């Protein structure tokens, strides 16, 4: 009985210490969550925006880094601030959003000059750090002439209208030529895509001997009267056959009911499946199990639901791993 009289006060005294230790333990776990990498993972992808269309909080932008690294490139930059804040909220990052923007993103790879693929970069430029903007020469020329022009926005680049604030440096990419993404261990190759009246871009990202393919907006070859996708599939087919292509990130903007004349350089579920069937034919192998991330779905949400239903139905026999990314939710490949 006497021993209980001493034990109870002792427990009361020790309880704050125990609680504090548990709090520190929880904080440690939350700090290391972004470093957890499953076996076989090559890339960490953080979607900052996943839609096409009118939702300015959720437009095309995907941060990509080698697994275990915090040195990212950003594939397109339609949404930055809102997407980074959502990612921090979802514990994709354990640092403040400002640090993600300034220190984690090492450069922007812009597929084409439409606002829904670069507005976030323009709007966030006053708060950003110095880095490179990569793209085909035609894309960089659009940014230079129409955005960082002092008429639309201050010129934060080191080329174009004066005065030049010299925060960003333009790096033109030659189609098919691989170049290093500065301050990362990744290499990137650009391929032209047909997107209605302008040229869009696909970026093939390499980390060691593994690859991730991201396509900006694109129409199907049969509609665009182009061979751009054909050439792209021929380039990546050996990677598919060797199992080195970890994921394809590709747009589907409209349901099958959309008339060809109002596609404006975009894909439908039917057109996507036709193109991927061509990739399978060229590579001489099934695409079963291949990660295919569906990007640029256009609201309203009832239309998005229809697109997903059509994609899932068409995929029943092909059995690819269709993924519908969510803003701020990490994807590992």
BALOBA-1460 file (C-alpha; in Angstrom, 3 decimals):
// residues 333
<rec num="1" residu="x" x="0.000" y="0.000" z="0.000"/>
<rec num="2" residu="x" x="2.872" y="2.376" z="0.887"/>
<rec num="3" residu="x" x="4.614" y="1.578" z="-2.411"/>
<rec num="4" residu="x" x="1.491" y="2.620" z="-4.357"/>
<rec num="5" residu="x" x="1.577" y="5.991" z="-2.584"/>
<rec num="6" residu="x" x="5.040" y="6.619" z="-4.092"/>
<rec num="7" residu="x" x="4.423" y="5.088" z="-7.538"/>
<rec num="8" residu="x" x="1.356" y="7.189" z="-8.424"/>
<rec num="9" residu="x" x="3.053" y="10.585" z="-7.809"/>
<rec num="10" residu="x" x="6.130" y="9.293" z="-9.674"/>
<rec num="11" residu="x" x="3.992" y="8.387" z="-12.696"/>
<rec num="12" residu="x" x="2.390" y="11.824" z="-12.632"/>
<rec num="13" residu="x" x="5.852" y="13.410" z="-12.675"/>
<rec num="14" residu="x" x="7.062" y="11.204" z="-15.533"/>
<rec num="15" residu="x" x="3.947" y="11.611" z="-17.692"/>
<rec num="16" residu="x" x="5.016" y="14.966" z="-19.275"/>
<rec num="17" residu="x" x="8.407" y="13.488" z="-20.140"/>
<rec num="18" residu="x" x="6.770" y="10.491" z="-21.798"/>
<rec num="19" residu="x" x="4.345" y="12.707" z="-23.725"/>
<rec num="20" residu="x" x="7.182" y="14.937" z="-24.891"/>
<rec num="21" residu="x" x="9.151" y="11.914" z="-26.110"/>
<rec num="22" residu="x" x="6.140" y="10.673" z="-28.025"/>
<rec num="23" residu="x" x="5.683" y="14.146" z="-29.561"/>
<rec num="24" residu="x" x="9.318" y="14.186" z="-30.696"/>
<rec num="25" residu="x" x="8.904" y="10.686" z="-32.104"/>
<rec num="26" residu="x" x="5.845" y="11.772" z="-34.098"/>
<rec num="27" residu="x" x="7.643" y="14.853" z="-35.396"/>
<rec num="28" residu="x" x="10.562" y="12.684" z="-36.519"/>
<rec num="29" residu="x" x="8.212" y="10.357" z="-38.366"/>
<rec num="30" residu="x" x="6.523" y="13.278" z="-40.132"/>
<rec num="31" residu="x" x="9.876" y="14.719" z="-41.196"/>
<rec num="32" residu="x" x="11.037" y="11.459" z="-42.757"/>
<rec num="33" residu="x" x="7.833" y="10.599" z="-44.604"/>
<rec num="34" residu="x" x="9.075" y="12.235" z="-47.822"/>
<rec num="35" residu="x" x="12.233" y="10.110" z="-47.763"/>
<rec num="36" residu="x" x="10.441" y="6.759" z="-47.671"/>
<rec num="37" residu="x" x="11.055" y="5.028" z="-50.987"/>
<rec num="38" residu="x" x="9.763" y="1.592" z="-51.822"/>
<rec num="39" residu="x" x="12.053" y="-0.969" z="-53.391"/>
<rec num="40" residu="x" x="12.292" y="-0.568" z="-57.159"/>
<rec num="41" residu="x" x="11.185" y="3.072" z="-57.191"/>
<rec num="42" residu="x" x="13.063" y="5.268" z="-59.669"/>
<rec num="43" residu="x" x="11.041" y="8.502" z="-59.750"/>
<rec num="44" residu="x" x="9.063" y="10.569" z="-57.281"/>
<rec num="45" residu="x" x="6.349" y="12.665" z="-58.919"/>
<rec num="46" residu="x" x="4.427" y="15.372" z="-57.061"/>
<rec num="47" residu="x" x="1.467" y="16.675" z="-59.087"/>
<rec num="48" residu="x" x="0.903" y="20.377" z="-58.438"/>
<rec num="49" residu="x" x="-1.919" y="20.609" z="-60.964"/>
<rec num="50" residu="x" x="-3.562" y="17.880" z="-63.029"/>
<rec num="51" residu="x" x="-6.465" y="19.374" z="-65.029"/>
<rec num="52" residu="x" x="-6.991" y="21.279" z="-68.229"/>
<rec num="53" residu="x" x="-9.618" y="23.970" z="-68.448"/>
<rec num="54" residu="x" x="-10.846" y="26.624" z="-66.074"/>
<rec num="55" residu="x" x="-9.650" y="25.706" z="-62.562"/>
<rec num="56" residu="x" x="-6.636" y="27.978" z="-62.099"/>
<rec num="57" residu="x" x="-5.750" y="26.204" z="-58.834"/>
<rec num="58" residu="x" x="-5.223" y="22.899" z="-60.615"/>
<rec num="59" residu="x" x="-3.481" y="23.328" z="-63.984"/>
<rec num="60" residu="x" x="-0.766" y="21.140" z="-65.501"/>
<rec num="61" residu="x" x="2.415" y="21.019" z="-63.381"/>
<rec num="62" residu="x" x="4.366" y="17.989" z="-62.168"/>
<rec num="63" residu="x" x="7.478" y="17.996" z="-60.004"/>
<rec num="64" residu="x" x="9.785" y="15.052" z="-60.789"/>
<rec num="65" residu="x" x="12.906" y="13.893" z="-58.937"/>
<rec num="66" residu="x" x="14.931" y="10.717" z="-58.674"/>
<rec num="67" residu="x" x="13.745" y="8.596" z="-55.780"/>
<rec num="68" residu="x" x="15.240" y="9.848" z="-52.504"/>
<rec num="69" residu="x" x="16.271" y="13.249" z="-53.897"/>
<rec num="70" residu="x" x="14.876" y="16.730" z="-53.245"/>
<rec num="71" residu="x" x="16.288" y="18.100" z="-56.522"/>
<rec num="72" residu="x" x="13.236" y="18.349" z="-58.786"/>
<rec num="73" residu="x" x="12.410" y="19.577" z="-62.239"/>
<rec num="74" residu="x" x="8.916" y="20.883" z="-62.950"/>
<rec num="75" residu="x" x="7.237" y="19.561" z="-66.087"/>
<rec num="76" residu="x" x="5.002" y="22.453" z="-67.095"/>
<rec num="77" residu="x" x="4.018" y="25.079" z="-64.546"/>
<rec num="78" residu="x" x="0.352" y="25.977" z="-64.922"/>
<rec num="79" residu="x" x="-0.152" y="25.942" z="-61.150"/>
<rec num="80" residu="x" x="2.648" y="26.365" z="-58.604"/>
<rec num="81" residu="x" x="1.730" y="28.086" z="-55.320"/>
<rec num="82" residu="x" x="-1.666" y="26.447" z="-54.770"/>
<rec num="83" residu="x" x="-0.297" y="23.048" z="-55.763"/>
<rec num="84" residu="x" x="2.753" y="23.309" z="-53.510"/>
<rec num="85" residu="x" x="0.574" y="24.344" z="-50.561"/>
<rec num="86" residu="x" x="-1.693" y="21.350" z="-51.207"/>
<rec num="87" residu="x" x="1.341" y="19.058" z="-51.384"/>
<rec num="88" residu="x" x="2.660" y="20.415" z="-48.071"/>
<rec num="89" residu="x" x="-0.774" y="19.913" z="-46.546"/>
<rec num="90" residu="x" x="-0.736" y="16.295" z="-47.747"/>
<rec num="91" residu="x" x="2.765" y="15.800" z="-46.278"/>
<rec num="92" residu="x" x="4.369" y="15.324" z="-49.676"/>
<rec num="93" residu="x" x="6.959" y="17.788" z="-48.350"/>
<rec num="94" residu="x" x="8.060" y="18.451" z="-44.793"/>
<rec num="95" residu="x" x="9.229" y="22.015" z="-45.425"/>
<rec num="96" residu="x" x="7.457" y="25.293" z="-46.090"/>
<rec num="97" residu="x" x="6.053" y="25.944" z="-49.531"/>
<rec num="98" residu="x" x="8.473" y="28.820" z="-50.057"/>
<rec num="99" residu="x" x="11.429" y="26.426" z="-49.764"/>
<rec num="100" residu="x" x="9.855" y="23.984" z="-52.220"/>
<rec num="101" residu="x" x="9.495" y="26.759" z="-54.791"/>
<rec num="102" residu="x" x="12.910" y="28.306" z="-54.283"/>
<rec num="103" residu="x" x="15.134" y="25.340" z="-53.375"/>
<rec num="104" residu="x" x="13.487" y="22.111" z="-54.523"/>
<rec num="105" residu="x" x="12.451" y="23.128" z="-58.053"/>
<rec num="106" residu="x" x="15.676" y="23.380" z="-60.053"/>
<rec num="107" residu="x" x="14.159" y="24.283" z="-63.409"/>
<rec num="108" residu="x" x="11.025" y="24.394" z="-65.563"/>
<rec num="109" residu="x" x="10.465" y="22.292" z="-68.673"/>
<rec num="110" residu="x" x="7.620" y="24.014" z="-70.522"/>
<rec num="111" residu="x" x="5.848" y="21.989" z="-73.212"/>
<rec num="112" residu="x" x="4.219" y="24.918" z="-75.028"/>
<rec num="113" residu="x" x="3.133" y="28.503" z="-74.613"/>
<rec num="114" residu="x" x="-0.485" y="28.170" z="-73.514"/>
<rec num="115" residu="x" x="-1.311" y="29.821" z="-70.200"/>
<rec num="116" residu="x" x="-2.606" y="26.677" z="-68.507"/>
<rec num="117" residu="x" x="0.927" y="25.253" z="-68.798"/>
<rec num="118" residu="x" x="2.978" y="28.224" z="-67.603"/>
<rec num="119" residu="x" x="0.795" y="30.753" z="-65.746"/>
<rec num="120" residu="x" x="2.055" y="29.567" z="-62.341"/>
<rec num="121" residu="x" x="5.645" y="30.202" z="-63.338"/>
<rec num="122" residu="x" x="4.817" y="33.721" z="-64.537"/>
<rec num="123" residu="x" x="2.751" y="34.672" z="-61.473"/>
<rec num="124" residu="x" x="5.270" y="33.231" z="-58.985"/>
<rec num="125" residu="x" x="8.336" y="34.714" z="-60.667"/>
<rec num="126" residu="x" x="8.722" y="37.630" z="-58.198"/>
<rec num="127" residu="x" x="9.082" y="35.157" z="-55.297"/>
<rec num="128" residu="x" x="11.103" y="32.503" z="-57.141"/>
<rec num="129" residu="x" x="14.853" y="31.856" z="-57.141"/>
<rec num="130" residu="x" x="17.186" y="31.879" z="-60.152"/>
<rec num="131" residu="x" x="16.821" y="28.825" z="-62.393"/>
<rec num="132" residu="x" x="16.548" y="27.657" z="-65.979"/>
<rec num="133" residu="x" x="13.535" y="27.541" z="-68.274"/>
<rec num="134" residu="x" x="13.875" y="24.727" z="-70.819"/>
<rec num="135" residu="x" x="11.859" y="24.213" z="-73.975"/>
<rec num="136" residu="x" x="11.866" y="24.065" z="-77.730"/>
<rec num="137" residu="x" x="13.004" y="27.332" z="-79.312"/>
<rec num="138" residu="x" x="9.454" y="28.162" z="-80.422"/>
<rec num="139" residu="x" x="8.128" y="27.781" z="-76.871"/>
<rec num="140" residu="x" x="10.842" y="29.966" z="-75.367"/>
<rec num="141" residu="x" x="10.213" y="32.590" z="-78.030"/>
<rec num="142" residu="x" x="6.533" y="32.719" z="-77.003"/>
<rec num="143" residu="x" x="7.470" y="33.216" z="-73.350"/>
<rec num="144" residu="x" x="10.000" y="35.878" z="-74.285"/>
<rec num="145" residu="x" x="7.719" y="37.857" z="-76.605"/>
<rec num="146" residu="x" x="4.319" y="37.499" z="-74.981"/>
<rec num="147" residu="x" x="4.834" y="36.992" z="-71.225"/>
<rec num="148" residu="x" x="8.196" y="38.289" z="-69.961"/>
<rec num="149" residu="x" x="7.819" y="41.356" z="-72.170"/>
<rec num="150" residu="x" x="7.140" y="44.249" z="-69.746"/>
<rec num="151" residu="x" x="3.782" y="44.648" z="-71.502"/>
<rec num="152" residu="x" x="2.326" y="41.448" z="-70.054"/>
<rec num="153" residu="x" x="4.731" y="40.975" z="-67.108"/>
<rec num="154" residu="x" x="8.122" y="42.141" z="-65.911"/>
<rec num="155" residu="x" x="10.982" y="40.464" z="-67.769"/>
<rec num="156" residu="x" x="12.466" y="38.134" z="-65.154"/>
<rec num="157" residu="x" x="14.632" y="36.441" z="-67.804"/>
<rec num="158" residu="x" x="18.104" y="37.241" z="-69.106"/>
<rec num="159" residu="x" x="16.983" y="37.710" z="-72.708"/>
<rec num="160" residu="x" x="14.320" y="39.752" z="-74.465"/>
<rec num="161" residu="x" x="12.965" y="43.206" z="-73.650"/>
<rec num="162" residu="x" x="15.029" y="45.447" z="-71.404"/>
<rec num="163" residu="x" x="15.537" y="45.874" z="-68.566"/>
<rec num="164" residu="x" x="16.264" y="42.189" z="-68.025"/>
<rec num="165" residu="x" x="15.957" y="41.144" z="-64.372"/>
<rec num="166" residu="x" x="18.021" y="38.010" z="-65.121"/>
<rec num="167" residu="x" x="16.380" y="35.637" z="-62.670"/>
<rec num="168" residu="x" x="15.613" y="33.012" z="-65.319"/>
<rec num="169" residu="x" x="17.874" y="31.681" z="-68.052"/>
<rec num="170" residu="x" x="16.411" y="30.256" z="-71.264"/>
<rec num="171" residu="x" x="17.814" y="26.883" z="-72.377"/>
<rec num="172" residu="x" x="16.642" y="25.930" z="-75.881"/>
<rec num="173" residu="x" x="16.297" y="22.205" z="-76.531"/>
<rec num="174" residu="x" x="17.051" y="20.491" z="-79.821"/>
<rec num="175" residu="x" x="14.551" y="17.739" z="-80.702"/>
<rec num="176" residu="x" x="15.951" y="14.319" z="-79.864"/>
<rec num="177" residu="x" x="19.078" y="15.641" z="-78.124"/>
<rec num="178" residu="x" x="19.476" y="14.762" z="-74.448"/>
<rec num="179" residu="x" x="20.710" y="17.455" z="-72.084"/>
<rec num="180" residu="x" x="21.329" y="17.568" z="-68.333"/>
<rec num="181" residu="x" x="18.797" y="19.211" z="-66.044"/>
<rec num="182" residu="x" x="21.026" y="21.607" z="-64.102"/>
<rec num="183" residu="x" x="21.602" y="20.880" z="-60.400"/>
<rec num="184" residu="x" x="19.999" y="17.420" z="-60.701"/>
<rec num="185" residu="x" x="21.211" y="13.979" z="-61.764"/>
<rec num="186" residu="x" x="18.542" y="13.739" z="-64.470"/>
<rec num="187" residu="x" x="18.823" y="14.035" z="-68.241"/>
<rec num="188" residu="x" x="15.946" y="15.175" z="-70.483"/>
<rec num="189" residu="x" x="15.202" y="14.767" z="-74.186"/>
<rec num="190" residu="x" x="12.550" y="16.769" z="-76.091"/>
<rec num="191" residu="x" x="10.264" y="15.553" z="-78.883"/>
<rec num="192" residu="x" x="7.895" y="17.814" z="-80.887"/>
<rec num="193" residu="x" x="4.147" y="17.170" z="-80.682"/>
<rec num="194" residu="x" x="1.309" y="18.460" z="-82.864"/>
<rec num="195" residu="x" x="-1.141" y="20.586" z="-80.898"/>
<rec num="196" residu="x" x="-3.534" y="22.265" z="-83.310"/>
<rec num="197" residu="x" x="-1.820" y="25.378" z="-84.651"/>
<rec num="198" residu="x" x="1.368" y="25.175" z="-82.576"/>
<rec num="199" residu="x" x="4.128" y="22.792" z="-81.559"/>
<rec num="200" residu="x" x="3.928" y="21.178" z="-78.131"/>
<rec num="201" residu="x" x="6.575" y="18.960" z="-76.539"/>
<rec num="202" residu="x" x="7.098" y="15.557" z="-74.976"/>
<rec num="203" residu="x" x="9.895" y="15.297" z="-72.402"/>
<rec num="204" residu="x" x="11.687" y="11.980" z="-71.866"/>
<rec num="205" residu="x" x="13.306" y="12.116" z="-68.420"/>
<rec num="206" residu="x" x="16.158" y="9.754" z="-67.577"/>
<rec num="207" residu="x" x="17.494" y="8.900" z="-64.123"/>
<rec num="208" residu="x" x="20.367" y="6.423" z="-64.344"/>
<rec num="209" residu="x" x="18.940" y="3.773" z="-66.691"/>
<rec num="210" residu="x" x="15.236" y="4.379" z="-66.009"/>
<rec num="211" residu="x" x="12.865" y="6.688" z="-67.868"/>
<rec num="212" residu="x" x="9.662" y="8.658" z="-67.449"/>
<rec num="213" residu="x" x="7.795" y="10.123" z="-70.440"/>
<rec num="214" residu="x" x="5.681" y="13.266" z="-70.085"/>
<rec num="215" residu="x" x="3.625" y="14.636" z="-72.966"/>
<rec num="216" residu="x" x="2.292" y="18.146" z="-73.118"/>
<rec num="217" residu="x" x="-0.931" y="18.709" z="-75.015"/>
<rec num="218" residu="x" x="-1.111" y="16.638" z="-78.172"/>
<rec num="219" residu="x" x="-3.527" y="15.553" z="-80.838"/>
<rec num="220" residu="x" x="-3.555" y="12.130" z="-82.449"/>
<rec num="221" residu="x" x="-1.523" y="11.684" z="-85.609"/>
<rec num="222" residu="x" x="-4.623" y="10.716" z="-87.582"/>
<rec num="223" residu="x" x="-6.388" y="13.965" z="-86.667"/>
<rec num="224" residu="x" x="-3.371" y="16.283" z="-86.791"/>
<rec num="225" residu="x" x="-2.098" y="14.808" z="-90.069"/>
<rec num="226" residu="x" x="1.228" y="14.378" z="-88.331"/>
<rec num="227" residu="x" x="3.813" y="11.691" z="-87.589"/>
<rec num="228" residu="x" x="5.043" y="13.244" z="-84.344"/>
<rec num="229" residu="x" x="3.554" y="10.594" z="-82.074"/>
<rec num="230" residu="x" x="4.731" y="7.872" z="-84.462"/>
<rec num="231" residu="x" x="8.295" y="9.179" z="-84.154"/>
<rec num="232" residu="x" x="7.960" y="9.419" z="-80.374"/>
<rec num="233" residu="x" x="6.715" y="5.832" z="-80.088"/>
<rec num="234" residu="x" x="9.582" y="4.633" z="-82.266"/>
<rec num="235" residu="x" x="12.032" y="6.387" z="-79.928"/>
<rec num="236" residu="x" x="10.631" y="4.938" z="-76.690"/>
<rec num="237" residu="x" x="9.642" y="1.471" z="-77.958"/>
<rec num="238" residu="x" x="13.016" y="-0.092" z="-77.032"/>
<rec num="239" residu="x" x="12.580" y="1.259" z="-73.493"/>
<rec num="240" residu="x" x="9.117" y="-0.283" z="-73.251"/>
<rec num="241" residu="x" x="10.418" y="-3.622" z="-74.454"/>
<rec num="242" residu="x" x="13.294" y="-3.526" z="-71.960"/>
<rec num="243" residu="x" x="11.004" y="-2.522" z="-69.064"/>
<rec num="244" residu="x" x="12.905" y="0.724" z="-68.536"/>
<rec num="245" residu="x" x="9.994" y="3.104" z="-69.145"/>
<rec num="246" residu="x" x="8.488" y="3.509" z="-65.689"/>
<rec num="247" residu="x" x="5.462" y="5.613" z="-66.701"/>
<rec num="248" residu="x" x="3.845" y="7.552" z="-69.514"/>
<rec num="249" residu="x" x="2.083" y="10.761" z="-68.549"/>
<rec num="250" residu="x" x="-0.315" y="11.676" z="-71.345"/>
<rec num="251" residu="x" x="-3.364" y="13.878" z="-71.808"/>
<rec num="252" residu="x" x="-6.997" y="13.011" z="-72.455"/>
<rec num="253" residu="x" x="-9.050" y="16.186" z="-72.610"/>
<rec num="254" residu="x" x="-12.413" y="15.179" z="-74.060"/>
<rec num="255" residu="x" x="-14.788" y="12.183" z="-74.146"/>
<rec num="256" residu="x" x="-15.243" y="10.115" z="-77.286"/>
<rec num="257" residu="x" x="-18.313" y="12.126" z="-78.288"/>
<rec num="258" residu="x" x="-16.249" y="15.257" z="-78.980"/>
<rec num="259" residu="x" x="-16.257" y="15.992" z="-82.743"/>
<rec num="260" residu="x" x="-12.859" y="15.859" z="-84.425"/>
<rec num="261" residu="x" x="-13.207" y="19.475" z="-85.583"/>
<rec num="262" residu="x" x="-13.465" y="20.725" z="-81.989"/>
<rec num="263" residu="x" x="-10.648" y="18.665" z="-80.446"/>
<rec num="264" residu="x" x="-8.195" y="21.571" z="-80.918"/>
<rec num="265" residu="x" x="-5.181" y="19.294" z="-80.717"/>
<rec num="266" residu="x" x="-6.274" y="17.043" z="-77.853"/>
<rec num="267" residu="x" x="-6.979" y="13.354" z="-77.265"/>
<rec num="268" residu="x" x="-10.080" y="11.323" z="-76.419"/>
<rec num="269" residu="x" x="-10.085" y="7.852" z="-74.805"/>
<rec num="270" residu="x" x="-10.495" y="6.219" z="-78.227"/>
<rec num="271" residu="x" x="-7.642" y="8.204" z="-79.766"/>
<rec num="272" residu="x" x="-5.373" y="7.541" z="-76.786"/>
<rec num="273" residu="x" x="-5.953" y="3.799" z="-76.960"/>
<rec num="274" residu="x" x="-5.281" y="3.821" z="-80.709"/>
<rec num="275" residu="x" x="-1.966" y="5.565" z="-80.101"/>
<rec num="276" residu="x" x="-0.948" y="3.228" z="-77.287"/>
<rec num="277" residu="x" x="-1.874" y="0.227" z="-79.423"/>
<rec num="278" residu="x" x="0.560" y="1.616" z="-81.996"/>
<rec num="279" residu="x" x="3.244" y="1.859" z="-79.309"/>
<rec num="280" residu="x" x="2.598" y="-1.773" z="-78.362"/>
<rec num="281" residu="x" x="2.840" y="-2.815" z="-82.029"/>
<rec num="282" residu="x" x="6.139" y="-0.974" z="-82.563"/>
<rec num="283" residu="x" x="7.659" y="-2.272" z="-79.321"/>
<rec num="284" residu="x" x="6.505" y="-5.815" z="-80.076"/>
<rec num="285" residu="x" x="5.211" y="-6.330" z="-76.560"/>
<rec num="286" residu="x" x="2.059" y="-5.963" z="-74.506"/>
<rec num="287" residu="x" x="1.626" y="-2.803" z="-72.458"/>
<rec num="288" residu="x" x="-0.060" y="-4.794" z="-69.695"/>
<rec num="289" residu="x" x="0.912" y="-3.317" z="-66.324"/>
<rec num="290" residu="x" x="2.501" y="-0.194" z="-67.820"/>
<rec num="291" residu="x" x="1.847" y="2.897" z="-65.700"/>
<rec num="292" residu="x" x="-0.181" y="5.369" z="-67.780"/>
<rec num="293" residu="x" x="-0.924" y="8.628" z="-65.951"/>
<rec num="294" residu="x" x="-3.912" y="10.453" z="-67.448"/>
<rec num="295" residu="x" x="-3.360" y="14.213" z="-67.443"/>
<rec num="296" residu="x" x="-5.235" y="17.346" z="-68.545"/>
<rec num="297" residu="x" x="-8.803" y="16.102" z="-67.985"/>
<rec num="298" residu="x" x="-11.111" y="19.037" z="-68.662"/>
<rec num="299" residu="x" x="-14.003" y="20.000" z="-66.371"/>
<rec num="300" residu="x" x="-16.946" y="19.937" z="-65.796"/>
<rec num="301" residu="x" x="-16.621" y="16.970" z="-63.481"/>
<rec num="302" residu="x" x="-19.480" y="15.049" z="-65.089"/>
<rec num="303" residu="x" x="-17.378" y="15.102" z="-68.272"/>
<rec num="304" residu="x" x="-14.324" y="13.929" z="-66.350"/>
<rec num="305" residu="x" x="-16.368" y="11.040" z="-64.964"/>
<rec num="306" residu="x" x="-17.437" y="10.099" z="-68.495"/>
<rec num="307" residu="x" x="-13.832" y="10.197" z="-69.744"/>
<rec num="308" residu="x" x="-12.680" y="7.924" z="-66.911"/>
<rec num="309" residu="x" x="-15.514" y="5.477" z="-67.573"/>
<rec num="310" residu="x" x="-14.607" y="5.302" z="-71.258"/>
<rec num="311" residu="x" x="-10.912" y="4.865" z="-70.475"/>
<rec num="312" residu="x" x="-11.528" y="2.136" z="-67.912"/>
<rec num="313" residu="x" x="-13.810" y="0.246" z="-70.294"/>
<rec num="314" residu="x" x="-11.298" y="0.418" z="-73.148"/>
<rec num="315" residu="x" x="-8.516" y="-0.694" z="-70.806"/>
<rec num="316" residu="x" x="-10.254" y="-3.891" z="-69.671"/>
<rec num="317" residu="x" x="-8.597" y="-5.978" z="-72.387"/>
<rec num="318" residu="x" x="-5.317" y="-4.030" z="-72.458"/>
<rec num="319" residu="x" x="-4.807" y="-4.097" z="-68.653"/>
<rec num="320" residu="x" x="-2.492" y="-1.132" z="-68.381"/>
<rec num="321" residu="x" x="-2.219" y="0.525" z="-64.984"/>
<rec num="322" residu="x" x="-4.279" y="3.682" z="-65.554"/>
<rec num="323" residu="x" x="-3.594" y="6.347" z="-62.951"/>
<rec num="324" residu="x" x="-5.653" y="9.497" z="-62.370"/>
<rec num="325" residu="x" x="-3.337" y="11.844" z="-60.465"/>
<rec num="326" residu="x" x="-4.547" y="14.079" z="-57.656"/>
<rec num="327" residu="x" x="-3.085" y="17.452" z="-56.824"/>
<rec num="328" residu="x" x="-0.576" y="17.197" z="-53.968"/>
<rec num="329" residu="x" x="-0.614" y="13.372" z="-53.838"/>
<rec num="330" residu="x" x="2.748" y="11.703" z="-54.469"/>
<rec num="331" residu="x" x="3.239" y="9.147" z="-57.232"/>
<rec num="332" residu="x" x="6.201" y="6.734" z="-57.101"/>
<rec num="333" residu="x" x="7.410" y="4.899" z="-60.193"/>
